[in-house]
Amino acid sequence: MRRRYTASMTVPDTSSKSSAAVLARSVLLAAVLVGLLAGVAVVVASMVHNPGIEGAPGGLAGGVVLALVIMGAGAWGAMSLRREPAAPGPEIAGGEAIELELKGVLDELEAARLEIVQKINARAMWRVPLCAAAGVAMLVASVFRDDPPDIVEMIGLVVVPGFAGYLWASRDLSTRYARLYKDKVLPRLAATFGALSYRSAVMPDLARLKAECVFRKFDASDADDEIFGMYRSLPINIVELTLTHGTGKNKQTTFDGLMVTLDLPRHTGAVTAVVSDAGALGNFADRQKVQHRARVRLEDPVFEKIYEVYGTDQVASRALLNPAFMERLLALGALADFDRPQVLCDGRVLQIAMPKKLDKNLFEPPSFSKPAATRAALVQLKKDIACVLKAADGVIDLDHRFEVRG
């Protein structure tokens, strides 16, 4: 049986290839220069440290090895940059359709990306050698110590500063490109799911959430991305939120996940907080902090074991936390991507804090080193939006009375 093969006609991305070639040549040239400089420095330092013929062989051997390693690393990096991208595979099915749909936007982003790459290359041409030279100076100084560095430490003293120089050249431009990519692409992807859009997140008001012990411990907050609009007939905001406590080595992430906020079609008549059980001492501390509310006793023993529920009106809080609501809230905590949620309902505003199970940022655009129309990245961005909306579905489904159906 003969197999029939078809191939689509594509126009080579010459601008992207040219940019990659320039960057590859820059990396290779910088590696050669740094390698030679480091090798010569090791030889000179060795001969100064051990004058005469004794220092020459060891210094020469060490210098040659160090230079070859640095040049080899540069050659490997240059070849990686010149390598052709892999053909689209099954894991990025649907990427071509997204690329065609967003062609105008992606073309605009690609032009911006190439301009940014040129600026990074121009910076890297002097910043990488400068930082590597500083590393060589440290290397020369270290040779005169009582315990001189071995070959691995020598490589580190040069390579690490050189890498820091590249970060210095690229970091702010890379961040600017990532922001531009999100602002151009994500609103259009979000709109494919309904009357939704995307923006750089507006930090939600966390004061009430902290006062009600939904978030017990944090002193710094960061909101990165936000999906907002109308979803299933309800106004909705979904923010990717990170909360931390402490600084330096004592810094801890106390929440990393989504904050889903819904404006309900009806007023619940109470403030109700559903927070994770903190043990006898933790629960006692919560009750001392918040005196205006009372504990709400529920009949579900499983729910009572996992959560503590507080409210300003016992009847209204129990009406909200009907058996179906509790069952679905427990199911929401069993989603593949999210951990046990916590709830604050203040009148007609419902907020659900959903911690992520995996330490992974959502809505990450492709690197500036990849074409704007990288299909795998486009598909992943759309999957991230679908994942967030799946969490929103779970929130809305907590109680069928939340949703206003046309």
C-alpha positions as CSV (number, residue, x, y, z in Angstrom):
1,M,0.0,0.0,0.0
2,R,1.5,3.3,-1.1
3,R,1.4,6.2,1.3
4,R,0.6,9.6,-0.1
5,Y,2.4,12.6,1.4
6,T,1.4,16.2,1.1
7,A,3.3,19.2,2.1
8,S,2.1,22.8,2.6
9,M,3.9,25.6,0.9
10,T,5.5,27.9,3.5
11,V,7.6,31.0,3.1
12,P,10.8,30.8,5.0
13,D,11.1,33.1,7.9
14,T,14.3,34.8,6.7
15,S,14.1,37.7,9.1
16,S,14.0,35.4,12.1
17,K,16.8,33.2,10.7
18,S,18.9,36.3,10.1
19,S,18.4,37.5,13.6
20,A,19.3,34.1,15.0
21,A,22.4,34.0,12.9
22,V,23.5,37.4,14.2
23,L,22.9,36.3,17.8
24,A,24.8,33.1,17.2
25,R,27.8,34.9,15.7
26,S,27.8,37.3,18.6
27,V,27.8,34.4,21.1
28,L,30.6,32.6,19.3
29,L,32.7,35.7,19.0
30,A,32.3,36.6,22.6
31,A,33.2,33.1,23.7
32,V,36.3,33.1,21.6
33,L,37.4,36.5,23.0
34,V,36.6,35.5,26.6
35,G,38.2,32.1,26.2
36,L,41.5,33.6,24.9
37,L,41.5,36.3,27.6
38,A,40.9,33.8,30.3
39,G,43.5,31.4,29.0
40,V,46.2,34.0,28.7
41,A,45.3,35.4,32.2
42,V,45.7,31.9,33.7
43,V,49.1,31.4,32.1
44,V,50.3,34.8,33.2
45,A,49.0,34.5,36.7
46,S,50.5,31.0,37.0
47,M,54.0,32.3,35.9
48,V,53.8,35.2,38.3
49,H,52.8,33.0,41.1
50,N,55.5,30.5,40.3
51,P,58.3,32.4,38.5
52,G,60.5,30.6,36.1
53,I,60.0,27.5,34.1
54,E,58.1,25.8,36.9
55,G,54.9,27.8,36.5
56,A,54.8,27.7,32.7
57,P,53.6,24.1,32.1
58,G,50.8,24.1,34.7
59,G,49.6,27.5,33.7
60,L,49.7,26.7,30.0
61,A,47.7,23.5,30.5
62,G,45.2,25.2,32.7
63,G,44.9,28.1,30.4
64,V,44.4,25.9,27.3
65,V,41.8,23.8,29.0
66,L,39.9,26.8,30.3
67,A,39.9,28.5,26.9
68,L,38.8,25.4,25.1
69,V,35.9,24.8,27.5
70,I,34.7,28.4,27.2
71,M,35.0,28.3,23.4
72,G,33.2,24.9,23.3
73,A,30.4,26.3,25.4
74,G,30.1,29.2,23.1
75,A,30.1,27.0,20.0
76,W,27.4,24.8,21.5
77,G,25.3,27.9,22.3
78,A,25.8,29.3,18.8
79,M,24.7,26.0,17.2
80,S,21.7,25.8,19.4
81,L,20.6,29.3,18.2
82,R,21.1,28.3,14.6
83,R,19.2,25.0,14.9
84,E,16.0,24.7,12.9
85,P,12.9,24.6,15.1
86,A,11.2,21.2,15.3
87,A,8.2,20.5,13.1
88,P,4.8,20.9,14.9
89,G,3.8,17.7,16.7
90,P,0.6,16.3,18.1
91,E,1.1,18.1,21.4
92,I,0.5,21.5,19.6
93,A,-2.5,20.5,17.5
94,G,-4.6,23.6,16.8
95,G,-1.6,25.9,16.7
96,E,-1.9,26.5,13.0
97,A,-5.5,27.7,13.3
98,I,-4.6,30.1,16.1
99,E,-1.6,31.4,14.1
100,L,-3.8,32.1,11.1
101,E,-6.5,33.8,13.2
102,L,-3.9,36.1,14.8
103,K,-1.7,36.6,11.8
104,G,-1.8,40.4,11.8
105,V,-1.0,40.7,15.5
106,L,1.7,38.1,15.3
107,D,3.4,39.8,12.4
108,E,3.4,43.1,14.4
109,L,4.9,41.2,17.4
110,E,7.5,39.6,15.2
111,A,8.7,42.9,13.9
112,A,8.9,44.2,17.5
113,R,10.8,41.0,18.6
114,L,13.4,41.3,15.9
115,E,14.0,44.9,16.9
116,I,14.4,43.9,20.5
117,V,16.8,41.1,19.5
118,Q,19.0,43.6,17.7
119,K,19.1,45.8,20.7
120,I,20.0,42.9,23.0
121,N,22.8,41.8,20.6
122,A,24.2,45.3,20.6
123,R,24.2,45.4,24.4
124,A,25.5,41.9,24.7
125,M,28.5,42.6,22.5
126,W,30.1,44.8,25.2
127,R,28.3,43.8,28.4
128,V,29.1,40.1,28.2
129,P,32.8,40.6,27.6
130,L,32.9,43.3,30.3
131,C,31.4,41.1,32.9
132,A,33.5,38.1,31.7
133,A,36.6,40.3,32.0
134,A,35.6,41.1,35.6
135,G,35.4,37.4,36.1
136,V,38.9,36.9,34.7
137,A,40.2,39.6,37.1
138,M,38.7,37.6,40.0
139,L,40.2,34.5,38.5
140,V,43.7,36.1,38.4
141,A,43.3,37.3,41.9
142,S,42.2,33.9,43.1
143,V,45.3,32.2,41.7
144,F,47.5,34.1,44.2
145,R,45.5,32.7,47.2
146,D,46.9,29.9,49.4
147,D,44.1,27.7,48.0
148,P,43.9,28.5,44.2
149,P,40.8,27.4,42.3
150,D,40.6,24.2,40.4
151,I,39.6,24.0,36.8
152,V,35.9,23.8,37.5
153,E,36.0,26.9,39.8
154,M,38.0,28.7,37.1
155,I,35.3,28.0,34.5
156,G,32.7,29.2,36.9
157,L,34.5,32.4,37.7
158,V,34.4,33.4,34.0
159,V,31.2,31.8,32.7
160,V,28.9,33.0,35.5
161,P,29.8,36.7,35.2
162,G,29.5,36.3,31.4
163,F,26.0,34.9,31.8
164,A,25.2,37.7,34.2
165,G,26.3,40.1,31.5
166,Y,23.8,38.6,29.0
167,L,21.0,38.9,31.6
168,W,22.0,42.5,32.1
169,A,21.7,43.0,28.3
170,S,18.4,41.3,27.9
171,R,16.3,41.4,31.1
172,D,14.4,44.7,30.8
173,L,13.9,44.3,27.0
174,S,12.7,40.7,27.5
175,T,10.2,41.8,30.1
176,R,9.0,44.6,27.8
177,Y,8.5,42.1,25.0
178,A,6.6,39.7,27.2
179,R,4.3,42.4,28.4
180,L,3.6,43.5,24.8
181,Y,3.0,39.9,23.7
182,K,0.4,39.4,26.5
183,D,-1.4,42.7,25.8
184,K,-1.7,41.9,22.1
185,V,-2.4,38.2,22.1
186,L,-4.3,37.3,25.3
187,P,-7.3,39.6,24.8
188,R,-8.0,38.0,21.4
189,L,-7.6,34.5,22.8
190,A,-9.9,35.3,25.7
191,A,-12.5,36.7,23.4
192,T,-12.8,33.3,21.7
193,F,-14.4,32.0,24.9
194,G,-17.1,34.7,25.1
195,A,-17.5,38.3,26.3
196,L,-14.1,38.1,28.0
197,S,-10.8,40.0,27.7
198,Y,-7.4,40.1,29.3
199,R,-5.4,42.9,31.0
200,S,-2.4,43.3,33.3
201,A,-4.0,42.6,36.6
202,V,-5.6,45.2,38.8
203,M,-4.7,44.2,42.4
204,P,-7.9,43.1,44.2
205,D,-8.7,44.6,47.6
206,L,-7.3,42.0,50.0
207,A,-8.2,43.8,53.2
208,R,-11.5,42.1,53.8
209,L,-10.1,38.7,52.8
210,K,-7.3,39.2,55.4
211,A,-9.7,40.5,58.0
212,E,-11.9,37.4,57.6
213,C,-8.9,35.1,57.8
214,V,-9.2,33.7,54.3
215,F,-5.6,34.9,53.9
216,R,-4.1,34.7,57.3
217,K,-0.5,35.6,56.8
218,F,1.1,37.8,54.1
219,D,2.9,41.1,53.9
220,A,3.5,41.4,50.1
221,S,1.2,40.7,47.2
222,D,1.6,40.5,43.4
223,A,-1.1,40.2,40.8
224,D,0.1,39.4,37.3
225,D,-2.7,38.5,34.9
226,E,-6.4,39.0,34.8
227,I,-9.3,37.6,32.8
228,F,-12.4,39.7,33.1
229,G,-15.8,40.3,31.5
230,M,-19.1,38.4,31.4
231,Y,-19.1,34.7,31.7
232,R,-22.2,32.5,31.8
233,S,-24.2,35.7,32.3
234,L,-22.2,36.9,35.3
235,P,-19.6,39.6,35.7
236,I,-16.4,37.9,36.6
237,N,-12.7,38.7,37.4
238,I,-10.1,36.0,37.6
239,V,-6.7,37.2,38.8
240,E,-3.4,35.3,39.1
241,L,-2.3,36.2,42.6
242,T,0.8,35.5,44.7
243,L,1.1,36.3,48.4
244,T,4.3,36.2,50.4
245,H,5.5,36.7,53.9
246,G,9.0,37.7,55.1
247,T,12.1,38.7,53.2
248,G,15.3,37.1,52.1
249,K,15.9,33.5,53.2
250,N,12.8,33.7,55.4
251,K,10.5,34.7,52.5
252,Q,7.6,32.2,52.1
253,T,4.9,32.0,49.5
254,T,1.6,31.7,51.4
255,F,-0.7,31.7,48.4
256,D,-0.1,31.1,44.7
257,G,-3.2,30.7,42.6
258,L,-6.3,32.3,41.3
259,M,-8.7,34.7,42.9
260,V,-12.1,34.4,41.2
261,T,-14.6,37.2,41.9
262,L,-18.3,37.0,40.9
263,D,-21.0,39.6,41.2
264,L,-24.0,37.5,42.2
265,P,-27.5,38.2,40.8
266,R,-28.9,38.2,44.3
267,H,-27.9,39.5,47.7
268,T,-27.1,36.7,50.2
269,G,-27.9,38.9,53.2
270,A,-24.7,38.1,55.1
271,V,-21.0,37.9,55.2
272,T,-19.9,34.3,55.1
273,A,-16.3,33.0,55.3
274,V,-15.3,29.4,54.5
275,V,-11.7,29.0,55.6
276,S,-9.4,26.0,56.0
277,D,-9.3,24.4,59.4
278,A,-6.2,25.7,61.2
279,G,-6.3,23.3,64.2
280,A,-7.5,24.1,67.7
281,L,-5.1,26.9,68.4
282,G,-5.3,28.4,64.9
283,N,-9.1,28.4,65.0
284,F,-9.1,30.0,68.4
285,A,-6.8,32.8,67.1
286,D,-9.1,33.3,64.2
287,R,-12.1,33.8,66.5
288,Q,-10.2,36.3,68.6
289,K,-9.3,38.4,65.6
290,V,-12.8,38.6,64.2
291,Q,-15.4,39.3,66.9
292,H,-18.2,40.5,64.7
293,R,-19.1,37.0,63.3
294,A,-20.1,33.7,64.8
295,R,-19.2,30.1,63.9
296,V,-21.7,28.5,61.6
297,R,-22.4,24.9,62.5
298,L,-23.2,22.6,59.5
299,E,-24.5,19.0,59.3
300,D,-21.9,17.7,56.9
301,P,-19.1,16.0,59.1
302,V,-16.7,15.8,56.2
303,F,-17.1,19.5,55.4
304,E,-16.8,20.4,59.1
305,K,-13.5,18.5,59.4
306,I,-11.9,20.4,56.5
307,Y,-13.4,23.9,56.9
308,E,-14.3,26.4,59.5
309,V,-17.3,28.5,58.6
310,Y,-18.1,31.9,60.0
311,G,-21.0,34.3,59.3
312,T,-22.8,37.4,60.4
313,D,-26.2,35.7,59.9
314,Q,-26.6,32.0,60.7
315,V,-29.8,31.6,58.6
316,A,-28.3,33.4,55.5
317,S,-25.0,31.5,55.8
318,R,-26.7,28.2,56.0
319,A,-28.9,29.1,53.0
320,L,-25.7,29.8,51.0
321,L,-24.0,26.6,52.2
322,N,-26.7,24.2,51.2
323,P,-25.7,20.5,50.8
324,A,-25.2,20.9,47.0
325,F,-22.9,23.9,47.6
326,M,-20.8,22.0,50.1
327,E,-20.5,18.9,47.9
328,R,-19.4,21.0,44.9
329,L,-17.0,23.0,46.9
330,L,-15.3,19.8,48.0
331,A,-15.3,18.7,44.3
332,L,-13.7,22.0,43.3
333,G,-10.8,21.2,45.6
334,A,-10.3,17.9,43.7
335,L,-9.6,19.5,40.3
336,A,-6.4,18.4,38.7
337,D,-4.8,21.8,38.7
338,F,-6.0,23.4,41.9
339,D,-6.0,22.7,45.6
340,R,-8.6,23.2,48.3
341,P,-10.4,26.6,47.8
342,Q,-11.5,29.1,50.4
343,V,-14.6,31.3,50.1
344,L,-15.7,34.8,51.1
345,C,-19.2,35.9,50.3
346,D,-19.9,39.5,51.2
347,G,-23.5,40.3,50.3
348,R,-23.6,39.8,46.5
349,V,-19.8,39.5,45.9
350,L,-18.5,36.0,45.9
351,Q,-14.7,35.5,46.1
352,I,-13.0,32.1,45.8
353,A,-9.3,31.7,46.4
354,M,-8.0,28.7,44.5
355,P,-4.3,27.7,45.2
356,K,-2.5,26.0,42.3
357,K,-1.2,22.5,42.8
358,L,1.8,23.1,40.6
359,D,4.4,25.8,40.9
360,K,3.8,27.1,37.4
361,N,3.0,30.5,36.1
362,L,0.0,30.8,33.8
363,F,-0.1,32.9,30.6
364,E,3.6,32.8,29.9
365,P,4.5,34.1,26.4
366,P,7.3,32.6,24.2
367,S,10.8,33.9,24.8
368,F,12.1,36.8,22.6
369,S,14.5,34.2,21.2
370,K,11.6,32.3,19.5
371,P,9.3,33.5,16.7
372,A,6.1,35.3,17.8
373,A,4.1,32.7,16.0
374,T,5.5,29.8,18.0
375,R,2.5,27.4,17.9
376,A,3.3,25.5,21.0
377,A,3.2,28.8,23.0
378,L,-0.1,29.9,21.4
379,V,-1.8,26.6,22.2
380,Q,-0.5,26.7,25.8
381,L,-1.8,30.2,26.3
382,K,-5.3,29.1,25.1
383,K,-5.1,26.1,27.4
384,D,-4.2,28.3,30.3
385,I,-7.4,30.4,29.6
386,A,-9.4,27.2,29.4
387,C,-8.0,26.0,32.7
388,V,-8.9,29.2,34.4
389,L,-12.4,29.1,33.0
390,K,-12.8,25.5,34.2
391,A,-12.1,26.8,37.7
392,A,-14.7,29.6,37.1
393,D,-17.2,26.9,36.0
394,G,-16.7,25.1,39.2
395,V,-17.3,28.3,41.2
396,I,-20.5,29.2,39.2
397,D,-21.8,25.6,39.6
398,L,-21.5,25.8,43.4
399,D,-25.1,27.0,43.4
400,H,-27.3,27.0,40.3
401,R,-29.0,30.1,41.7
402,F,-25.9,32.1,41.0
403,E,-26.3,32.0,37.2
404,V,-28.7,34.1,35.4
405,R,-29.8,32.2,32.3
406,G,-31.2,34.0,29.3
